[in-house]
Amino acid sequence: MNNIEHVQSDLDNRDVNRGDLVVVGSSAGGVEALLILVSTFPVDFPAPIVLAQHLDPNRTSNLDAILRRRATLPVELVETNCLLEKGKIYVVPSNRHVTIIDGHVEVKGDQNKGPHPSVDLLLSSAAEVYGDRLIAVILTGSGSDGASGAIEVKEAGGIVIVQDPQTARYPAMPLALSPSVIDFEADIEHIGQLLYDLLTGVNKLPQAQEKTEDVMKNILEQVSRQASIDFRQYKSSTILRRIGRRMAVVHQETMQHYLEYLRDHPEEVGELVKAFLINVTQFFRDTDAFAYLNREILPRMIHHAHERDKVLRIWSAGCASGEEAYSLAMLLTDLLGADLATWSVKIFATDLDEAGITFARRGLYTENLLKGVPDEYRNRFFERVDHGYRITKTLRQMVIFGQQDLSRSAPFPRINLVLCRNVLIYFAPELQDYVLHQFAFSLAPGGYLFLGKAESIRPTQSYYEQVNKQWKMYRCISPAIPLARRSVIGIANAVHSTNTVTKEVSKTSSDEQLPVPAELVQLRRLNELLLRFLPMGVVVIDRTYHVVTANGTARRLLGLRDLGNEQDFLHAVRGIPYTMVRNAIDAVFREHNTINLPEIELDISVGGNGRFISLAIVLMQMEAGMPEMAVMSVVDVSEQIQIRRQLEAVQMEQTQLMDELSSANKRLNNVNKELLDANEELQVANEELMLTHEELQATMEEFETTNEELQATNEELETNNEELQATNEELETTNEELRARTSEMQELMTMLESERVRLAEMVELAPFYILVLRGPHLLVEAYNPRYARLLEGRSVLGQPLAEVHEFFWAAGSEGVRLAREVYQQDSLRTTPRLQTFVLNTQESTQEHYFSYTIVPSHDAAGTVTGVIIYALDETAQQERSVEEELEHLN
């Protein structure tokens, strides 16, 4: 489903003489784009074109007639089942579904029910029949129909072209597709020529007489140098087909010419890489496989992780546009339920296609792409947004996306489940073995490998055991040693015999390899006999930091896996301070002395286990002429360091507490002295207060007398205040009434202004020519802008209708008579289509046909005050009627 086109095996058995097919999908707003597209097809277009557009099923569509005006090819409306012919455009009806069955167009559904024609249905049926001979084109549109159909086209090996969203009037339909599904993105003016080049370029594919292997090798080396992506181990047939398509687009006759074109145009390398990387996936793809995973495997993983550390690490290799990773996140969230917050769940989702990874990070999918998601999951894990659904934040935080090349990049460690579904089928056997070996290194003991149902390879029994044959589920029984990140030529032998793998040593020559002397065997036996039971760890390394031997204690303390000849001590021990330890080892070999590193932390943030170790490095030279080696003793000092740090923390706390107590004692002494001084001041102040109190008592008596007088005055003021309050209440009541009336008047004015504006807009935008007449003499009072254009600047306001009708209303005296009759009888009159001659600035006449409606106007009392004339231009209808009569006569 992921890194190279998914071509079903039955495609090779199809009739190669069926030819090619182009299917175009657009929305109702894309008529302009369709007109441009059909005008760009060459007259010798070598394939039929089926066009599906969203239209109102309850209205008759004239799309075929509209397209015939601009199309360079014959246009035919599909009404019944018919055979597809090259060089013809077939328009899908607006109220019927259409499918492609064995080279025929088949009309489905009841036309009375009026379904919208489904672009998805049309594309999927065409993909099943035409396979890699199908080209799907998605044009401007405001929906998402066509997104899932385009994926099925890609799965069948076809080509997907979209209109450039930046130039599309409605970009929602082109943007609904993942970038990894799109082969070409072009302006509407260039799509016709692009289709022609792709279809006519089939005969330009690499021929047998060319030295295809050598030229293809040079092309892939050019890609590898510029894009840092190695495609040399992928299937030759797939690579050649993709190269052939690019050759057709850039108009290169041979592969050698295309190689020279690549060298001269570096930007073409990126287009070729994009052509190689065809990523197709869906939510819960292979429903039964995911049901098995949810029923059997995930519960076991959760049970084992719950007993350890509640940590789950999953790797989706070749995740395409992210649906597989998000599907796993939904299942885990559902299984863990309310306990999810207490777990650490990480899903690593990687793919070679950077555009697909960028799309997946957005977490935004159209409704058509969610057809495999159960309704319950859709409601829980998706948020409705414009033109689609977005993954919820909780789910998004569980998935870590990254670009990765499986043939080069380092694998993730301590993984519980690896999903690599339908990816290995496109790799050469050497690359398959290499990738499976890297997965064996990634998987924790007992971890699972989940392959796709199309995979034919079976992992080696040295590392895996089969759990379920039907769903290609395997369990890792023996972790592997990671292979060097280099070309995988000859790697298959190394995977099955890791003890023969040698490290590319040299800083001077990459071809020299370090032999394994017989003495190393003796060292390993010594390890088994003597070092196994030592309470401290012992590791022996050579000058290139390779681990020669290590006892079990060292492996446990340092987190070393089973030893191998290529194991680099500095890289194998996770979290070790690389520079410091390397400098110490170099100094031992250089100065022939012993170095102690008493406190080394295996940093947990970079993969270590958080322990503290004491490392003593001693030079060991067995005999003259033998390579020098170093012995490192490893002692776990985590407990001592923790106790020391705890003691240091306690001592620091005690010192800090003593300082705080001393400071507090000084502050208390100062406060006590201040209190004594304040007490003396308070005594003096108390005596002064007593004298003041006596004076206040005398003053109080005077105040009481004055208070009596003030009370009498207050009573008089209260009486006056009551009278004022009554008057104020009356005024407030009157004011409220005035405010209410003012508000009503403002609302009435607003309504009147709104009505006036609305009526003015109705008059200005009405498709009629409107003339307002007042009084018994039918004087011109007003007319709308449309009538003003007929007058061509003449001023007729205030003039009687009988004098000015020749300028704009050629109905003559009959029209004046009808207007007067309407005014006098207060009734409505409608005239049939009348021939009218309108004057223009060149003193010539132009023939028009109008129908008139004359209605009386009234005042508020219902009295007739004038008439209003509505004229509708029916010249075009008259001309069509004449043309139809002529055609009927012919």
Number of C-alpha atoms within 10 A of each C-alpha: 24 26 24 26 24 24 18 14 10 10 17 11 7 12 11 11 6 12 16 19 26 22 22 23 26 27 23 14 16 19 16 13 19 24 18 18 23 23 18 19 20 16 13 11 20 18 21 20 25 26 22 26 25 23 20 15 18 14 10 11 15 11 19 20 12 14 24 17 12 15 21 20 22 14 22 16 17 20 15 11 15 13 14 19 16 17 19 19 27 23 20 27 26 23 24 21 22 26 22 23 15 16 17 15 22 18 19 14 13 11 15 10 11 16 18 18 25 20 29 23 18 25 31 21 19 29 28 20 21 27 27 22 22 26 28 28 25 26 30 29 25 19 22 23 26 29 25 24 23 29 27 24 30 29 26 26 24 23 24 21 22 26 26 20 19 12 12 19 17 19 19 21 26 29 24 23 24 24 24 25 28 23 20 18 18 16 17 21 15 15 24 19 16 18 22 19 19 20 23 15 20 15 11 17 20 20 11 7 6 12 12 17 11 10 17 20 14 15 23 21 17 19 23 16 10 13 13 12 19 18 20 22 18 19 15 17 9 17 18 18 16 19 21 23 21 21 26 23 17 15 15 19 16 18 23 19 13 22 19 12 16 18 14 10 10 14 11 17 20 14 13 20 20 22 23 22 22 25 29 27 21 20 20 23 15 13 12 11 18 19 13 14 17 17 12 11 18 18 15 12 18 19 11 14 16 13 9 9 10 17 18 20 20 24 27 25 25 31 33 33 34 28 22 23 30 25 20 24 23 19 18 20 19 14 16 14 10 9 10 14 10 10 15 12 19 17 23 20 28 25 25 23 26 19 16 24 25 18 18 25 17 13 19 21 26 24 18 17 23 19 14 15 18 11 10 8 13 19 11 12 20 19 14 16 11 9 17 19 19 19 20 15 12 11 19 20 13 19 23 15 20 17 18 20 19 22 20 17 12 15 20 16 16 15 26 24 27 24 23 22 22 19 23 25 19 20 20 14 17 16 23 24 24 25 23 23 24 24 30 31 24 25 28 20 17 19 25 28 27 21 21 20 15 16 15 12 14 16 19 15 13 15 20 22 19 16 15 12 10 9 18 21 22 24 22 26 18 19 22 23 21 20 22 17 10 10 13 20 12 11 22 17 14 17 24 16 11 17 13 14 17 19 20 14 15 12 7 7 9 10 9 13 13 13 9 12 10 8 11 12 13 11 15 17 13 14 20 15 11 11 21 17 13 13 13 16 24 23 22 24 22 19 13 16 19 22 22 24 25 25 22 23 22 24 19 11 19 24 17 17 16 13 18 19 19 23 24 18 22 18 12 16 21 21 22 25 14 13 9 11 16 14 10 17 24 14 15 19 19 10 9 13 11 17 16 13 14 13 16 20 17 22 16 13 10 11 14 16 18 17 19 23 24 17 21 19 23 20 22 18 13 11 8 7 7 10 12 15 22 24 21 24 19 23 20 21 18 17 12 11 15 12 12 12 12 12 12 12 12 12 12 12 12 12 12 11 12 12 11 11 12 11 11 11 11 10 11 12 11 10 11 11 10 11 12 11 10 11 11 11 11 12 11 10 11 12 11 11 12 11 10 11 12 11 11 12 11 10 11 12 11 11 11 11 10 11 12 11 10 11 11 10 11 12 11 10 11 11 10 11 12 11 10 12 11 11 11 12 11 11 12 12 11 11 12 11 12 12 12 11 12 12 12 12 12 12 12 12 12 12 12 12 12 12 12 12 12 12 12 13 11 11 17 16 12 15 13 20 22 23 18 21 26 22 14 14 14 22 21 22 17 17 19 17 16 16 17 17 12 16 17 13 8 11 11 18 15 13 16 19 22 15 11 16 17 16 16 18 22 19 18 12 14 9 19 18 12 16 26 19 16 21 27 14 11 18 14 16 15 14 14 10 17 17 17 21 18 18 17 13 7 6 8 9 12 10 10 18 20 23 19 22 17 25 20 25 19 15 9 6 6 8 11 19 16 26 27 24 20 19 22 16 18 16 18 11 11 16 13 12 12 12 12 12 11 10 9 8 7 6
